[in-house]
Amino acid sequence: MRLIRTQDSFGLWEGQSDAELLGEFIITKQRQRAIPFGGDPDPDALWRLDMFYTAVALAIEERSGVST
């Protein structure tokens, strides 16, 4: 959550709970059907992927004590 909140440079997400922010990362079957297949990926989807993998890397660093 810290990683996501640090991306909010304008304070737009201050009033949102952690659950509301994480909701953007959950793709339901209905949302999945609305995503076009093929072509250029949506910039928002790329941002979500980047945030996910960065968060995983930070969690690994915190638990292992090894920093990259």
PDB file of N, H, CA, C and O in Angstrom:
ATOM      1  N   MET A   1       0.815  -1.177   0.000  1.00  0.00           N
ATOM      2  CA  MET A   1       0.000   0.000   0.000  1.00  0.00           C
ATOM      3  C   MET A   1       0.867   1.252   0.000  1.00  0.00           C
ATOM      4  O   MET A   1       0.511   2.274  -0.585  1.00  0.00           O
ATOM      5  N   ARG A   2       2.014   1.150   0.669  1.00  0.00           N
ATOM      6  H   ARG A   2       2.304   0.319   1.145  1.00  0.00           H
ATOM      7  CA  ARG A   2       2.902   2.323   0.679  1.00  0.00           C
ATOM      8  C   ARG A   2       3.317   2.694  -0.730  1.00  0.00           C
ATOM      9  O   ARG A   2       3.363   3.873  -1.082  1.00  0.00           O
ATOM     10  N   LEU A   3       3.617   1.690  -1.533  1.00  0.00           N
ATOM     11  H   LEU A   3       3.579   0.733  -1.247  1.00  0.00           H
ATOM     12  CA  LEU A   3       4.057   1.934  -2.906  1.00  0.00           C
ATOM     13  C   LEU A   3       2.962   2.620  -3.718  1.00  0.00           C
ATOM     14  O   LEU A   3       3.234   3.565  -4.459  1.00  0.00           O
ATOM     15  N   ILE A   4       1.750   2.155  -3.580  1.00  0.00           N
ATOM     16  H   ILE A   4       1.529   1.388  -2.978  1.00  0.00           H
ATOM     17  CA  ILE A   4       0.637   2.755  -4.327  1.00  0.00           C
ATOM     18  C   ILE A   4       0.407   4.185  -3.859  1.00  0.00           C
ATOM     19  O   ILE A   4       0.237   5.090  -4.677  1.00  0.00           O
ATOM     20  N   ARG A   5       0.401   4.387  -2.559  1.00  0.00           N
ATOM     21  H   ARG A   5       0.538   3.652  -1.895  1.00  0.00           H
ATOM     22  CA  ARG A   5       0.136   5.730  -2.027  1.00  0.00           C
ATOM     23  C   ARG A   5       1.249   6.716  -2.388  1.00  0.00           C
ATOM     24  O   ARG A   5       0.980   7.910  -2.521  1.00  0.00           O
ATOM     25  N   THR A   6       2.486   6.252  -2.550  1.00  0.00           N
ATOM     26  H   THR A   6       2.704   5.282  -2.441  1.00  0.00           H
ATOM     27  CA  THR A   6       3.555   7.174  -2.942  1.00  0.00           C
ATOM     28  C   THR A   6       3.393   7.652  -4.380  1.00  0.00           C
ATOM     29  O   THR A   6       3.962   8.676  -4.758  1.00  0.00           O
ATOM     30  N   GLN A   7       2.628   6.928  -5.180  1.00  0.00           N
ATOM     31  H   GLN A   7       2.166   6.096  -4.872  1.00  0.00           H
ATOM     32  CA  GLN A   7       2.381   7.339  -6.561  1.00  0.00           C
ATOM     33  C   GLN A   7       1.358   8.467  -6.656  1.00  0.00           C
ATOM     34  O   GLN A   7       1.181   9.054  -7.723  1.00  0.00           O
ATOM     35  N   ASP A   8       0.685   8.773  -5.549  1.00  0.00           N
ATOM     36  H   ASP A   8       0.829   8.296  -4.682  1.00  0.00           H
ATOM     37  CA  ASP A   8      -0.373   9.786  -5.516  1.00  0.00           C
ATOM     38  C   ASP A   8       0.228  11.152  -5.192  1.00  0.00           C
ATOM     39  O   ASP A   8       0.109  11.632  -4.064  1.00  0.00           O
ATOM     40  N   SER A   9       0.864  11.771  -6.166  1.00  0.00           N
ATOM     41  H   SER A   9       0.961  11.381  -7.082  1.00  0.00           H
ATOM     42  CA  SER A   9       1.541  13.050  -5.930  1.00  0.00           C
ATOM     43  C   SER A   9       0.577  14.220  -5.781  1.00  0.00           C
ATOM     44  O   SER A   9       0.973  15.272  -5.281  1.00  0.00           O
ATOM     45  N   PHE A  10      -0.671  14.068  -6.199  1.00  0.00           N
ATOM     46  H   PHE A  10      -0.993  13.213  -6.605  1.00  0.00           H
ATOM     47  CA  PHE A  10      -1.643  15.162  -6.112  1.00  0.00           C
ATOM     48  C   PHE A  10      -2.649  14.971  -4.981  1.00  0.00           C
ATOM     49  O   PHE A  10      -3.527  15.815  -4.804  1.00  0.00           O
ATOM     50  N   GLY A  11      -2.551  13.901  -4.223  1.00  0.00           N
ATOM     51  H   GLY A  11      -1.838  13.215  -4.368  1.00  0.00           H
ATOM     52  CA  GLY A  11      -3.449  13.667  -3.103  1.00  0.00           C
ATOM     53  C   GLY A  11      -4.846  13.236  -3.487  1.00  0.00           C
ATOM     54  O   GLY A  11      -5.778  13.391  -2.697  1.00  0.00           O
ATOM     55  N   LEU A  12      -5.013  12.698  -4.684  1.00  0.00           N
ATOM     56  H   LEU A  12      -4.256  12.572  -5.325  1.00  0.00           H
ATOM     57  CA  LEU A  12      -6.341  12.292  -5.147  1.00  0.00           C
ATOM     58  C   LEU A  12      -6.867  11.056  -4.421  1.00  0.00           C
ATOM     59  O   LEU A  12      -8.079  10.852  -4.357  1.00  0.00           O
ATOM     60  N   TRP A  13      -5.984  10.239  -3.880  1.00  0.00           N
ATOM     61  H   TRP A  13      -4.999  10.405  -3.932  1.00  0.00           H
ATOM     62  CA  TRP A  13      -6.390   8.991  -3.247  1.00  0.00           C
ATOM     63  C   TRP A  13      -6.434   9.086  -1.730  1.00  0.00           C
ATOM     64  O   TRP A  13      -6.663   8.074  -1.068  1.00  0.00           O
ATOM     65  N   GLU A  14      -6.221  10.274  -1.153  1.00  0.00           N
ATOM     66  H   GLU A  14      -6.035  11.096  -1.691  1.00  0.00           H
ATOM     67  CA  GLU A  14      -6.154  10.406   0.305  1.00  0.00           C
ATOM     68  C   GLU A  14      -7.399   9.891   1.002  1.00  0.00           C
ATOM     69  O   GLU A  14      -7.292   9.239   2.041  1.00  0.00           O
ATOM     70  N   GLY A  15      -8.570  10.162   0.464  1.00  0.00           N
ATOM     71  H   GLY A  15      -8.658  10.692  -0.379  1.00  0.00           H
ATOM     72  CA  GLY A  15      -9.813   9.756   1.105  1.00  0.00           C
ATOM     73  C   GLY A  15     -10.209   8.320   0.848  1.00  0.00           C
ATOM     74  O   GLY A  15     -11.201   7.847   1.403  1.00  0.00           O
ATOM     75  N   GLN A  16      -9.454   7.612   0.017  1.00  0.00           N
ATOM     76  H   GLN A  16      -8.648   7.997  -0.433  1.00  0.00           H
ATOM     77  CA  GLN A  16      -9.812   6.232  -0.328  1.00  0.00           C
ATOM     78  C   GLN A  16      -9.164   5.249   0.641  1.00  0.00           C
ATOM     79  O   GLN A  16      -8.025   5.432   1.073  1.00  0.00           O
ATOM     80  N   SER A  17      -9.909   4.217   0.966  1.00  0.00           N
ATOM     81  H   SER A  17     -10.833   4.068   0.615  1.00  0.00           H
ATOM     82  CA  SER A  17      -9.374   3.175   1.842  1.00  0.00           C
ATOM     83  C   SER A  17      -8.406   2.289   1.052  1.00  0.00           C
ATOM     84  O   SER A  17      -8.334   2.356  -0.175  1.00  0.00           O
ATOM     85  N   ASP A  18      -7.673   1.467   1.784  1.00  0.00           N
ATOM     86  H   ASP A  18      -7.731   1.413   2.781  1.00  0.00           H
ATOM     87  CA  ASP A  18      -6.767   0.525   1.126  1.00  0.00           C
ATOM     88  C   ASP A  18      -7.543  -0.425   0.221  1.00  0.00           C
ATOM     89  O   ASP A  18      -7.087  -0.757  -0.873  1.00  0.00           O
ATOM     90  N   ALA A  19      -8.710  -0.858   0.674  1.00  0.00           N
ATOM     91  H   ALA A  19      -9.080  -0.588   1.563  1.00  0.00           H
ATOM     92  CA  ALA A  19      -9.529  -1.783  -0.122  1.00  0.00           C
ATOM     93  C   ALA A  19      -9.967  -1.145  -1.431  1.00  0.00           C
ATOM     94  O   ALA A  19      -9.983  -1.806  -2.469  1.00  0.00           O
ATOM     95  N   GLU A  20     -10.321   0.132  -1.390  1.00  0.00           N
ATOM     96  H   GLU A  20     -10.308   0.669  -0.547  1.00  0.00           H
ATOM     97  CA  GLU A  20     -10.736   0.820  -2.616  1.00  0.00           C
ATOM     98  C   GLU A  20      -9.575   0.932  -3.595  1.00  0.00           C
ATOM     99  O   GLU A  20      -9.754   0.748  -4.799  1.00  0.00           O
ATOM    100  N   LEU A  21      -8.392   1.231  -3.085  1.00  0.00           N
ATOM    101  H   LEU A  21      -8.246   1.381  -2.107  1.00  0.00           H
ATOM    102  CA  LEU A  21      -7.223   1.331  -3.964  1.00  0.00           C
ATOM    103  C   LEU A  21      -6.854  -0.028  -4.545  1.00  0.00           C
ATOM    104  O   LEU A  21      -6.503  -0.128  -5.721  1.00  0.00           O
ATOM    105  N   LEU A  22      -6.930  -1.065  -3.731  1.00  0.00           N
ATOM    106  H   LEU A  22      -7.215  -0.984  -2.776  1.00  0.00           H
ATOM    107  CA  LEU A  22      -6.605  -2.404  -4.222  1.00  0.00           C
ATOM    108  C   LEU A  22      -7.646  -2.921  -5.199  1.00  0.00           C
ATOM    109  O   LEU A  22      -7.354  -3.810  -5.999  1.00  0.00           O
ATOM    110  N   GLY A  23      -8.846  -2.383  -5.147  1.00  0.00           N
ATOM    111  H   GLY A  23      -9.083  -1.660  -4.498  1.00  0.00           H
ATOM    112  CA  GLY A  23      -9.902  -2.791  -6.066  1.00  0.00           C
ATOM    113  C   GLY A  23      -9.531  -2.579  -7.520  1.00  0.00           C
ATOM    114  O   GLY A  23     -10.011  -3.303  -8.392  1.00  0.00           O
ATOM    115  N   GLU A  24      -8.686  -1.601  -7.794  1.00  0.00           N
ATOM    116  H   GLU A  24      -8.296  -1.013  -7.086  1.00  0.00           H
ATOM    117  CA  GLU A  24      -8.236  -1.349  -9.166  1.00  0.00           C
ATOM    118  C   GLU A  24      -7.351  -2.476  -9.692  1.00  0.00           C
ATOM    119  O   GLU A  24      -7.201  -2.633 -10.904  1.00  0.00           O
ATOM    120  N   PHE A  25      -6.770  -3.254  -8.795  1.00  0.00           N
ATOM    121  H   PHE A  25      -6.893  -3.126  -7.810  1.00  0.00           H
ATOM    122  CA  PHE A  25      -5.874  -4.334  -9.195  1.00  0.00           C
ATOM    123  C   PHE A  25      -6.606  -5.656  -9.376  1.00  0.00           C
ATOM    124  O   PHE A  25      -6.024  -6.624  -9.866  1.00  0.00           O
ATOM    125  N   ILE A  26      -7.865  -5.708  -8.989  1.00  0.00           N
ATOM    126  H   ILE A  26      -8.337  -4.922  -8.591  1.00  0.00           H
ATOM    127  CA  ILE A  26      -8.648  -6.935  -9.096  1.00  0.00           C
ATOM    128  C   ILE A  26      -9.477  -6.881 -10.373  1.00  0.00           C
ATOM    129  O   ILE A  26     -10.301  -5.984 -10.552  1.00  0.00           O
ATOM    130  N   ILE A  27      -9.256  -7.826 -11.237  1.00  0.00           N
ATOM    131  H   ILE A  27      -8.586  -8.554 -11.091  1.00  0.00           H
ATOM    132  CA  ILE A  27      -9.959  -7.881 -12.518  1.00  0.00           C
ATOM    133  C   ILE A  27     -11.020  -8.980 -12.439  1.00  0.00           C
ATOM    134  O   ILE A  27     -10.699 -10.168 -12.397  1.00  0.00           O
ATOM    135  N   THR A  28     -12.270  -8.569 -12.419  1.00  0.00           N
ATOM    136  H   THR A  28     -12.530  -7.604 -12.453  1.00  0.00           H
ATOM    137  CA  THR A  28     -13.371  -9.531 -12.394  1.00  0.00           C
ATOM    138  C   THR A  28     -13.590 -10.080 -13.805  1.00  0.00           C
ATOM    139  O   THR A  28     -13.035  -9.563 -14.774  1.00  0.00           O
ATOM    140  N   LYS A  29     -14.386 -11.110 -13.905  1.00  0.00           N
ATOM    141  H   LYS A  29     -14.837 -11.530 -13.118  1.00  0.00           H
ATOM    142  CA  LYS A  29     -14.685 -11.675 -15.230  1.00  0.00           C
ATOM    143  C   LYS A  29     -15.343 -10.632 -16.121  1.00  0.00           C
ATOM    144  O   LYS A  29     -15.067 -10.570 -17.319  1.00  0.00           O
ATOM    145  N   GLN A  30     -16.212  -9.814 -15.539  1.00  0.00           N
ATOM    146  H   GLN A  30     -16.436  -9.864 -14.566  1.00  0.00           H
ATOM    147  CA  GLN A  30     -16.889  -8.770 -16.312  1.00  0.00           C
ATOM    148  C   GLN A  30     -15.885  -7.734 -16.821  1.00  0.00           C
ATOM    149  O   GLN A  30     -15.944  -7.338 -17.985  1.00  0.00           O
ATOM    150  N   ARG A  31     -14.968  -7.296 -15.965  1.00  0.00           N
ATOM    151  H   ARG A  31     -14.920  -7.619 -15.019  1.00  0.00           H
ATOM    152  CA  ARG A  31     -13.953  -6.337 -16.398  1.00  0.00           C
ATOM    153  C   ARG A  31     -13.011  -6.967 -17.414  1.00  0.00           C
ATOM    154  O   ARG A  31     -12.547  -6.300 -18.339  1.00  0.00           O
ATOM    155  N   GLN A  32     -12.729  -8.262 -17.237  1.00  0.00           N
ATOM    156  H   GLN A  32     -13.106  -8.804 -16.486  1.00  0.00           H
ATOM    157  CA  GLN A  32     -11.830  -8.956 -18.158  1.00  0.00           C
ATOM    158  C   GLN A  32     -12.432  -9.015 -19.560  1.00  0.00           C
ATOM    159  O   GLN A  32     -11.714  -8.873 -20.549  1.00  0.00           O
ATOM    160  N   ARG A  33     -13.742  -9.224 -19.649  1.00  0.00           N
ATOM    161  H   ARG A  33     -14.325  -9.339 -18.844  1.00  0.00           H
ATOM    162  CA  ARG A  33     -14.398  -9.263 -20.960  1.00  0.00           C
ATOM    163  C   ARG A  33     -14.341  -7.913 -21.658  1.00  0.00           C
ATOM    164  O   ARG A  33     -14.332  -7.852 -22.887  1.00  0.00           O
ATOM    165  N   ALA A  34     -14.304  -6.831 -20.889  1.00  0.00           N
ATOM    166  H   ALA A  34     -14.312  -6.880 -19.890  1.00  0.00           H
ATOM    167  CA  ALA A  34     -14.286  -5.490 -21.465  1.00  0.00           C
ATOM    168  C   ALA A  34     -12.901  -5.095 -21.971  1.00  0.00           C
ATOM    169  O   ALA A  34     -12.768  -4.122 -22.714  1.00  0.00           O
ATOM    170  N   ILE A  35     -11.872  -5.839 -21.575  1.00  0.00           N
ATOM    171  H   ILE A  35     -11.980  -6.629 -20.971  1.00  0.00           H
ATOM    172  CA  ILE A  35     -10.507  -5.530 -22.001  1.00  0.00           C
ATOM    173  C   ILE A  35     -10.306  -6.060 -23.414  1.00  0.00           C
ATOM    174  O   ILE A  35     -10.518  -7.247 -23.662  1.00  0.00           O
ATOM    175  N   PRO A  36      -9.900  -5.195 -24.349  1.00  0.00           N
ATOM    176  CA  PRO A  36      -9.686  -5.670 -25.720  1.00  0.00           C
ATOM    177  C   PRO A  36      -8.495  -6.629 -25.789  1.00  0.00           C
ATOM    178  O   PRO A  36      -7.489  -6.451 -25.102  1.00  0.00           O
ATOM    179  N   PHE A  37      -8.638  -7.629 -26.622  1.00  0.00           N
ATOM    180  H   PHE A  37      -9.455  -7.773 -27.180  1.00  0.00           H
ATOM    181  CA  PHE A  37      -7.584  -8.625 -26.793  1.00  0.00           C
ATOM    182  C   PHE A  37      -6.705  -8.209 -27.961  1.00  0.00           C
ATOM    183  O   PHE A  37      -7.210  -7.916 -29.045  1.00  0.00           O
ATOM    184  N   GLY A  38      -5.405  -8.181 -27.751  1.00  0.00           N
ATOM    185  H   GLY A  38      -4.994  -8.420 -26.871  1.00  0.00           H
ATOM    186  CA  GLY A  38      -4.470  -7.820 -28.810  1.00  0.00           C
ATOM    187  C   GLY A  38      -4.251  -6.325 -28.873  1.00  0.00           C
ATOM    188  O   GLY A  38      -4.853  -5.567 -28.113  1.00  0.00           O
ATOM    189  N   GLY A  39      -3.402  -5.910 -29.769  1.00  0.00           N
ATOM    190  H   GLY A  39      -2.913  -6.526 -30.386  1.00  0.00           H
ATOM    191  CA  GLY A  39      -3.111  -4.490 -29.906  1.00  0.00           C
ATOM    192  C   GLY A  39      -2.197  -3.998 -28.798  1.00  0.00           C
ATOM    193  O   GLY A  39      -1.597  -4.788 -28.069  1.00  0.00           O
ATOM    194  N   ASP A  40      -2.103  -2.694 -28.684  1.00  0.00           N
ATOM    195  H   ASP A  40      -2.591  -2.052 -29.276  1.00  0.00           H
ATOM    196  CA  ASP A  40      -1.264  -2.087 -27.657  1.00  0.00           C
ATOM    197  C   ASP A  40      -1.935  -2.203 -26.290  1.00  0.00           C
ATOM    198  O   ASP A  40      -3.140  -1.984 -26.164  1.00  0.00           O
ATOM    199  N   PRO A  41      -1.154  -2.547 -25.273  1.00  0.00           N
ATOM    200  CA  PRO A  41      -1.738  -2.649 -23.935  1.00  0.00           C
ATOM    201  C   PRO A  41      -2.126  -1.272 -23.395  1.00  0.00           C
ATOM    202  O   PRO A  41      -1.511  -0.259 -23.727  1.00  0.00           O
ATOM    203  N   ASP A  42      -3.140  -1.264 -22.574  1.00  0.00           N
ATOM    204  H   ASP A  42      -3.639  -2.088 -22.304  1.00  0.00           H
ATOM    205  CA  ASP A  42      -3.626  -0.053 -21.929  1.00  0.00           C
ATOM    206  C   ASP A  42      -2.555   0.467 -20.960  1.00  0.00           C
ATOM    207  O   ASP A  42      -2.005  -0.322 -20.193  1.00  0.00           O
ATOM    208  N   PRO A  43      -2.246   1.764 -20.972  1.00  0.00           N
ATOM    209  CA  PRO A  43      -1.245   2.304 -20.040  1.00  0.00           C
ATOM    210  C   PRO A  43      -1.601   2.037 -18.577  1.00  0.00           C
ATOM    211  O   PRO A  43      -0.705   1.829 -17.758  1.00  0.00           O
ATOM    212  N   ASP A  44      -2.884   2.039 -18.238  1.00  0.00           N
ATOM    213  H   ASP A  44      -3.611   2.208 -18.903  1.00  0.00           H
ATOM    214  CA  ASP A  44      -3.285   1.741 -16.860  1.00  0.00           C
ATOM    215  C   ASP A  44      -2.960   0.297 -16.497  1.00  0.00           C
ATOM    216  O   ASP A  44      -2.550   0.015 -15.371  1.00  0.00           O
ATOM    217  N   ALA A  45      -3.139  -0.608 -17.437  1.00  0.00           N
ATOM    218  H   ALA A  45      -3.471  -0.379 -18.352  1.00  0.00           H
ATOM    219  CA  ALA A  45      -2.819  -2.013 -17.188  1.00  0.00           C
ATOM    220  C   ALA A  45      -1.317  -2.186 -16.996  1.00  0.00           C
ATOM    221  O   ALA A  45      -0.883  -2.944 -16.128  1.00  0.00           O
ATOM    222  N   LEU A  46      -0.534  -1.497 -17.792  1.00  0.00           N
ATOM    223  H   LEU A  46      -0.886  -0.881 -18.497  1.00  0.00           H
ATOM    224  CA  LEU A  46       0.922  -1.568 -17.637  1.00  0.00           C
ATOM    225  C   LEU A  46       1.349  -1.000 -16.293  1.00  0.00           C
ATOM    226  O   LEU A  46       2.255  -1.534 -15.653  1.00  0.00           O
ATOM    227  N   TRP A  47       0.702   0.085 -15.858  1.00  0.00           N
ATOM    228  H   TRP A  47      -0.034   0.520 -16.378  1.00  0.00           H
ATOM    229  CA  TRP A  47       1.013   0.682 -14.561  1.00  0.00           C
ATOM    230  C   TRP A  47       0.695  -0.300 -13.435  1.00  0.00           C
ATOM    231  O   TRP A  47       1.483  -0.457 -12.501  1.00  0.00           O
ATOM    232  N   ARG A  48      -0.467  -0.962 -13.527  1.00  0.00           N
ATOM    233  H   ARG A  48      -1.106  -0.834 -14.285  1.00  0.00           H
ATOM    234  CA  ARG A  48      -0.840  -1.931 -12.498  1.00  0.00           C
ATOM    235  C   ARG A  48       0.163  -3.085 -12.444  1.00  0.00           C
ATOM    236  O   ARG A  48       0.530  -3.535 -11.358  1.00  0.00           O
ATOM    237  N   LEU A  49       0.603  -3.562 -13.599  1.00  0.00           N
ATOM    238  H   LEU A  49       0.304  -3.197 -14.480  1.00  0.00           H
ATOM    239  CA  LEU A  49       1.610  -4.635 -13.624  1.00  0.00           C
ATOM    240  C   LEU A  49       2.918  -4.177 -12.993  1.00  0.00           C
ATOM    241  O   LEU A  49       3.532  -4.907 -12.214  1.00  0.00           O
ATOM    242  N   ASP A  50       3.336  -2.975 -13.333  1.00  0.00           N
ATOM    243  H   ASP A  50       2.838  -2.383 -13.966  1.00  0.00           H
ATOM    244  CA  ASP A  50       4.572  -2.432 -12.771  1.00  0.00           C
ATOM    245  C   ASP A  50       4.468  -2.307 -11.255  1.00  0.00           C
ATOM    246  O   ASP A  50       5.398  -2.678 -10.538  1.00  0.00           O
ATOM    247  N   MET A  51       3.355  -1.793 -10.765  1.00  0.00           N
ATOM    248  H   MET A  51       2.599  -1.492 -11.347  1.00  0.00           H
ATOM    249  CA  MET A  51       3.158  -1.643  -9.320  1.00  0.00           C
ATOM    250  C   MET A  51       3.135  -3.001  -8.627  1.00  0.00           C
ATOM    251  O   MET A  51       3.692  -3.154  -7.540  1.00  0.00           O
ATOM    252  N   PHE A  52       2.498  -3.981  -9.247  1.00  0.00           N
ATOM    253  H   PHE A  52       2.046  -3.857 -10.130  1.00  0.00           H
ATOM    254  CA  PHE A  52       2.423  -5.314  -8.651  1.00  0.00           C
ATOM    255  C   PHE A  52       3.815  -5.921  -8.498  1.00  0.00           C
ATOM    256  O   PHE A  52       4.184  -6.372  -7.414  1.00  0.00           O
ATOM    257  N   TYR A  53       4.582  -5.932  -9.579  1.00  0.00           N
ATOM    258  H   TYR A  53       4.283  -5.566 -10.460  1.00  0.00           H
ATOM    259  CA  TYR A  53       5.898  -6.565  -9.518  1.00  0.00           C
ATOM    260  C   TYR A  53       6.881  -5.771  -8.662  1.00  0.00           C
ATOM    261  O   TYR A  53       7.762  -6.359  -8.035  1.00  0.00           O
ATOM    262  N   THR A  54       6.749  -4.469  -8.627  1.00  0.00           N
ATOM    263  H   THR A  54       6.034  -3.991  -9.137  1.00  0.00           H
ATOM    264  CA  THR A  54       7.588  -3.663  -7.743  1.00  0.00           C
ATOM    265  C   THR A  54       7.249  -3.956  -6.286  1.00  0.00           C
ATOM    266  O   THR A  54       8.147  -4.063  -5.451  1.00  0.00           O
ATOM    267  N   ALA A  55       5.961  -4.087  -5.975  1.00  0.00           N
ATOM    268  H   ALA A  55       5.232  -4.000  -6.653  1.00  0.00           H
ATOM    269  CA  ALA A  55       5.544  -4.409  -4.606  1.00  0.00           C
ATOM    270  C   ALA A  55       6.053  -5.786  -4.188  1.00  0.00           C
ATOM    271  O   ALA A  55       6.483  -5.968  -3.049  1.00  0.00           O
ATOM    272  N   VAL A  56       6.006  -6.748  -5.093  1.00  0.00           N
ATOM    273  H   VAL A  56       5.656  -6.600  -6.018  1.00  0.00           H
ATOM    274  CA  VAL A  56       6.528  -8.085  -4.793  1.00  0.00           C
ATOM    275  C   VAL A  56       8.025  -8.004  -4.512  1.00  0.00           C
ATOM    276  O   VAL A  56       8.512  -8.610  -3.557  1.00  0.00           O
ATOM    277  N   ALA A  57       8.748  -7.266  -5.331  1.00  0.00           N
ATOM    278  H   ALA A  57       8.353  -6.775  -6.106  1.00  0.00           H
ATOM    279  CA  ALA A  57      10.191  -7.125  -5.131  1.00  0.00           C
ATOM    280  C   ALA A  57      10.504  -6.455  -3.796  1.00  0.00           C
ATOM    281  O   ALA A  57      11.422  -6.878  -3.094  1.00  0.00           O
ATOM    282  N   LEU A  58       9.753  -5.416  -3.438  1.00  0.00           N
ATOM    283  H   LEU A  58       9.007  -5.072  -4.008  1.00  0.00           H
ATOM    284  CA  LEU A  58       9.976  -4.740  -2.157  1.00  0.00           C
ATOM    285  C   LEU A  58       9.683  -5.662  -0.980  1.00  0.00           C
ATOM    286  O   LEU A  58      10.398  -5.637   0.022  1.00  0.00           O
ATOM    287  N   ALA A  59       8.640  -6.473  -1.095  1.00  0.00           N
ATOM    288  H   ALA A  59       8.060  -6.494  -1.909  1.00  0.00           H
ATOM    289  CA  ALA A  59       8.317  -7.416  -0.022  1.00  0.00           C
ATOM    290  C   ALA A  59       9.430  -8.449   0.149  1.00  0.00           C
ATOM    291  O   ALA A  59       9.774  -8.815   1.273  1.00  0.00           O
ATOM    292  N   ILE A  60       9.985  -8.912  -0.952  1.00  0.00           N
ATOM    293  H   ILE A  60       9.705  -8.615  -1.865  1.00  0.00           H
ATOM    294  CA  ILE A  60      11.095  -9.873  -0.888  1.00  0.00           C
ATOM    295  C   ILE A  60      12.308  -9.223  -0.244  1.00  0.00           C
ATOM    296  O   ILE A  60      12.972  -9.836   0.592  1.00  0.00           O
ATOM    297  N   GLU A  61      12.602  -7.984  -0.627  1.00  0.00           N
ATOM    298  H   GLU A  61      12.063  -7.486  -1.306  1.00  0.00           H
ATOM    299  CA  GLU A  61      13.733  -7.273  -0.030  1.00  0.00           C
ATOM    300  C   GLU A  61      13.544  -7.093   1.473  1.00  0.00           C
ATOM    301  O   GLU A  61      14.483  -7.294   2.242  1.00  0.00           O
ATOM    302  N   GLU A  62      12.339  -6.715   1.896  1.00  0.00           N
ATOM    303  H   GLU A  62      11.576  -6.551   1.270  1.00  0.00           H
ATOM    304  CA  GLU A  62      12.085  -6.510   3.323  1.00  0.00           C
ATOM    305  C   GLU A  62      12.254  -7.801   4.112  1.00  0.00           C
ATOM    306  O   GLU A  62      12.864  -7.799   5.181  1.00  0.00           O
ATOM    307  N   ARG A  63      11.723  -8.893   3.599  1.00  0.00           N
ATOM    308  H   ARG A  63      11.227  -8.894   2.731  1.00  0.00           H
ATOM    309  CA  ARG A  63      11.786 -10.164   4.333  1.00  0.00           C
ATOM    310  C   ARG A  63      13.185 -10.771   4.332  1.00  0.00           C
ATOM    311  O   ARG A  63      13.602 -11.388   5.312  1.00  0.00           O
ATOM    312  N   SER A  64      13.906 -10.592   3.227  1.00  0.00           N
ATOM    313  H   SER A  64      13.568 -10.090   2.431  1.00  0.00           H
ATOM    314  CA  SER A  64      15.230 -11.208   3.135  1.00  0.00           C
ATOM    315  C   SER A  64      16.324 -10.331   3.728  1.00  0.00           C
ATOM    316  O   SER A  64      17.393 -10.823   4.090  1.00  0.00           O
ATOM    317  N   GLY A  65      16.057  -9.033   3.825  1.00  0.00           N
ATOM    318  H   GLY A  65      15.189  -8.633   3.530  1.00  0.00           H
ATOM    319  CA  GLY A  65      17.072  -8.111   4.325  1.00  0.00           C
ATOM    320  C   GLY A  65      18.105  -7.746   3.277  1.00  0.00           C
ATOM    321  O   GLY A  65      19.077  -7.052   3.578  1.00  0.00           O
ATOM    322  N   VAL A  66      17.909  -8.202   2.054  1.00  0.00           N
ATOM    323  H   VAL A  66      17.120  -8.766   1.809  1.00  0.00           H
ATOM    324  CA  VAL A  66      18.829  -7.918   0.957  1.00  0.00           C
ATOM    325  C   VAL A  66      18.212  -6.839   0.084  1.00  0.00           C
ATOM    326  O   VAL A  66      17.076  -6.972  -0.371  1.00  0.00           O
ATOM    327  N   SER A  67      18.962  -5.773  -0.146  1.00  0.00           N
ATOM    328  H   SER A  67      19.885  -5.665   0.224  1.00  0.00           H
ATOM    329  CA  SER A  67      18.460  -4.672  -0.965  1.00  0.00           C
ATOM    330  C   SER A  67      19.162  -4.672  -2.314  1.00  0.00           C
ATOM    331  O   SER A  67      20.359  -4.945  -2.407  1.00  0.00           O
ATOM    332  N   THR A  68      18.395  -4.360  -3.362  1.00  0.00           N
ATOM    333  H   THR A  68      17.423  -4.138  -3.286  1.00  0.00           H
ATOM    334  CA  THR A  68      19.004  -4.323  -4.695  1.00  0.00           C
ATOM    335  C   THR A  68      19.431  -2.936  -5.061  1.00  0.00           C
ATOM    336  O   THR A  68      19.964  -2.721  -6.150  1.00  0.00           O
TER     337      THR A  68
END
